[in-house]
Amino acid sequence: MEKWNGKVALVTGASAGIGAQVAKDLVNHGMKVVAVARRLEKLQELEKEVAGCKGELKAIKCDVTSEEDVKNVFAWIENNWGAVHVLINNAAVLSLQPLAECDTDAIKSIFDTNVVGLSMFARETVRSLKKHFTEGHIININSYVGHLIFGLKGMAPYCASKNAVTVLTESLRRELGPSNQTIKVTSLSPGLVETDLSGAAVPKGLPHLKPKDVSDTVIYCLSTPLGINITELTVMKVGDVVF
């Protein structure tokens, strides 16, 4: 992780769970972290928590479904810190409504956040990296259910959005082409994780990861040598057979 010391990381959905843990760990590794989410007060608490650590954290309120908000985040980074070297595309929402009964706004929210928002952040990161001619890494926090059709009632839109993330991540990697030597693209697919998001969907007491486990896996991906790209990594708790 020494190569990222002093470099800029952007973490979406950083107000809680996986995003908050990743943001803290990147700061502890010496990175300058921009933490974005809709709940500014949570981000400001995180900002205070990591004050005095090796790196630093800037909290910025952002609705990842708003192109204006997204571009404002990148404008702040460009004007203050330069390139975005690392993107952790973590923001996601889940609604447990059966597809035949699902509210249209709920479906739109899932795809606008999990797919459209993720795509906008990836696009702007690639533009930033190419502008500054620098090494970078985009990690899309996917899900194990992004690689299958999951039968749990109410999960259809979420699973469809995560399957889209699988396709978008690999497509971006391929679109960068054989001449790309500096921009890594990774789909990181956790199994069951103990977060506010999963708590509504899966019964308690089952084997599950903690946000720290996922964050440690992010650090592992970022620690790969130059020229080595983990394109897809699935991480699960031993005994996790829910899916």
C-alpha positions in Angstrom: 0.0 0.0 0.0 3.0 2.3 0.2 2.6 3.3 -3.5 -0.8 4.9 -2.5 0.6 7.0 0.4 -0.5 10.6 -0.2 -2.6 9.6 -3.2 -6.4 10.4 -3.5 -9.1 7.9 -2.9 -12.8 8.5 -3.5 -15.3 6.3 -1.5 -19.0 6.4 -2.2 -21.6 5.3 0.3 -19.1 6.2 3.0 -21.5 7.1 5.8 -21.8 3.6 7.2 -21.0 -0.1 6.8 -18.4 -1.1 4.2 -17.9 2.4 2.9 -17.1 3.9 6.3 -14.7 1.1 7.1 -12.9 1.3 3.8 -12.6 5.1 4.1 -11.1 4.7 7.6 -8.6 2.1 6.6 -7.5 4.0 3.5 -6.8 7.1 5.7 -4.8 4.8 8.1 -2.7 3.8 5.1 -1.9 7.4 4.4 -4.3 8.2 1.6 -6.3 11.4 1.1 -9.8 10.2 1.1 -12.9 11.9 -0.2 -15.9 10.3 1.5 -19.3 10.9 -0.1 -22.8 10.0 0.9 -26.2 11.8 1.4 -25.9 11.8 5.2 -23.4 14.6 5.7 -23.6 14.4 9.5 -22.4 10.8 9.4 -19.5 11.7 7.2 -18.5 14.6 9.5 -18.5 12.1 12.4 -16.1 9.9 10.4 -14.0 13.0 9.6 -13.6 13.7 13.3 -12.9 10.0 14.0 -9.9 9.8 11.7 -8.5 13.2 12.5 -4.8 12.8 13.4 -4.4 9.6 11.4 -1.7 9.1 8.8 -3.8 10.4 5.9 -6.8 12.8 5.9 -10.5 12.7 5.0 -12.8 15.2 3.4 -16.5 14.7 3.8 -18.7 15.8 0.9 -22.5 15.5 0.7 -23.4 13.8 -2.6 -26.4 12.1 -4.0 -24.8 9.6 -6.3 -27.8 9.6 -8.6 -27.3 13.3 -9.3 -24.9 14.0 -12.2 -24.5 17.6 -10.9 -23.5 16.3 -7.4 -21.1 13.8 -9.0 -19.4 16.4 -11.1 -19.2 18.8 -8.2 -17.3 16.1 -6.2 -14.8 15.6 -9.0 -14.4 19.4 -9.5 -13.6 19.8 -5.8 -11.0 17.0 -6.0 -9.4 18.5 -9.2 -9.2 22.0 -7.7 -7.8 20.8 -4.3 -6.1 17.5 -4.6 -5.7 16.7 -8.3 -6.3 13.3 -9.7 -8.6 10.6 -8.3 -6.2 7.6 -8.1 -8.5 5.1 -6.4 -12.3 4.8 -6.6 -14.2 2.5 -4.3 -17.7 2.4 -5.9 -19.6 1.2 -2.9 -23.0 3.1 -2.7 -26.0 0.8 -3.1 -29.6 0.5 -2.1 -31.9 -2.4 -1.6 -35.7 -2.7 -1.6 -37.5 -5.9 -0.6 -40.6 -5.7 -2.7 -41.7 -8.6 -4.9 -41.2 -7.6 -8.5 -44.9 -8.0 -9.3 -45.8 -5.6 -6.5 -42.7 -3.4 -6.6 -43.1 0.4 -6.6 -41.7 2.0 -9.7 -39.8 4.6 -7.7 -38.2 1.8 -5.7 -37.0 0.1 -8.9 -35.7 3.4 -10.3 -33.9 4.1 -7.0 -32.1 0.8 -7.1 -30.9 1.2 -10.7 -30.1 4.9 -10.4 -27.9 4.2 -7.4 -26.4 0.8 -8.1 -25.9 1.1 -11.8 -26.2 4.7 -13.1 -24.4 6.3 -10.2 -21.7 3.7 -10.2 -21.2 4.2 -14.0 -20.9 8.0 -13.6 -18.3 7.7 -10.9 -16.3 5.2 -12.9 -16.5 7.4 -16.0 -15.3 10.5 -14.2 -12.5 8.6 -12.5 -11.2 7.3 -15.9 -11.3 10.9 -17.2 -9.4 12.1 -14.2 -6.7 9.4 -14.5 -6.2 10.0 -18.2 -6.0 13.8 -17.7 -3.3 13.3 -15.1 -1.5 10.4 -16.9 -1.3 8.5 -13.6 -1.8 5.0 -12.2 -5.2 4.2 -10.8 -7.6 1.5 -9.6 -11.4 1.3 -9.8 -13.0 -1.2 -7.4 -16.7 -1.7 -7.9 -18.3 -3.3 -4.8 -20.5 -5.9 -6.4 -22.2 -8.9 -4.8 -22.2 -12.6 -5.0 -25.8 -12.3 -6.2 -24.4 -10.3 -9.2 -23.4 -13.6 -10.7 -26.6 -15.5 -10.5 -30.4 -15.3 -10.4 -31.3 -15.3 -6.7 -34.6 -16.7 -5.6 -35.2 -14.8 -2.4 -38.5 -13.0 -2.6 -38.1 -9.3 -3.2 -34.5 -9.5 -4.3 -35.1 -9.4 -8.1 -34.3 -5.7 -8.8 -31.3 -5.7 -6.6 -29.9 -8.9 -8.1 -30.5 -7.5 -11.6 -28.7 -4.3 -10.7 -25.7 -6.3 -9.4 -25.6 -8.5 -12.5 -25.4 -5.2 -14.4 -22.4 -4.2 -12.3 -20.7 -7.5 -13.3 -21.2 -6.7 -17.0 -20.3 -3.0 -16.6 -17.1 -3.7 -14.7 -15.8 -6.3 -17.2 -16.9 -4.1 -20.1 -15.0 -1.1 -18.8 -11.9 -3.2 -18.4 -12.1 -4.5 -21.9 -12.9 -1.0 -23.3 -9.7 0.4 -21.8 -8.0 -2.1 -24.1 -4.7 -3.9 -24.5 -2.8 -0.6 -24.5 -4.0 0.2 -21.0 -1.1 -0.3 -18.6 -2.1 1.9 -15.7 -5.8 1.7 -14.8 -6.9 -1.4 -12.9 -10.6 -2.4 -12.8 -11.9 -4.9 -10.2 -15.3 -6.3 -9.4 -15.3 -7.3 -5.7 -18.2 -9.5 -4.8 -18.9 -10.2 -1.1 -21.3 -12.8 0.1 -23.5 -12.0 3.1 -22.1 -9.0 5.0 -23.5 -7.6 8.3 -24.7 -4.2 7.3 -27.9 -2.1 7.5 -28.5 -3.1 3.9 -28.4 -6.8 4.3 -30.1 -6.9 7.7 -33.5 -6.4 6.1 -33.0 -9.2 3.7 -31.4 -12.1 5.5 -32.2 -13.8 8.9 -29.7 -13.1 11.7 -27.4 -15.8 12.9 -26.1 -17.0 9.6 -22.4 -17.0 8.8 -21.5 -13.5 7.5 -18.6 -11.1 6.9 -18.0 -7.9 8.8 -17.4 -4.6 6.9 -13.8 -4.9 8.1 -13.4 -8.2 6.2 -14.5 -6.6 3.0 -12.2 -3.6 3.6 -9.3 -5.9 4.2 -10.1 -7.5 0.8 -10.1 -4.0 -0.8 -6.7 -3.4 0.7 -5.5 -6.7 -0.7 -6.7 -5.7 -4.2 -5.0 -2.3 -4.0 -1.8 -4.0 -2.9 -1.2 -6.0 -6.1 2.0 -5.2 -8.0 2.0 -2.8 -11.0 0.6 -4.7 -14.0 -1.3 -7.2 -12.0 -5.1 -6.8 -12.0 -7.6 -8.8 -10.0 -10.5 -8.6 -12.3 -13.1 -10.4 -10.2 -12.8 -11.5 -6.5 -15.5 -13.2 -4.5 -15.1 -13.2 -0.8 -17.4 -15.1 1.7 -17.5 -16.2 5.3 -16.7 -19.8 5.7 -20.1 -21.6 6.0 -22.0 -18.9 4.0 -24.3 -21.1 1.8 -27.3 -18.8 1.8 -26.9 -18.1 -1.9 
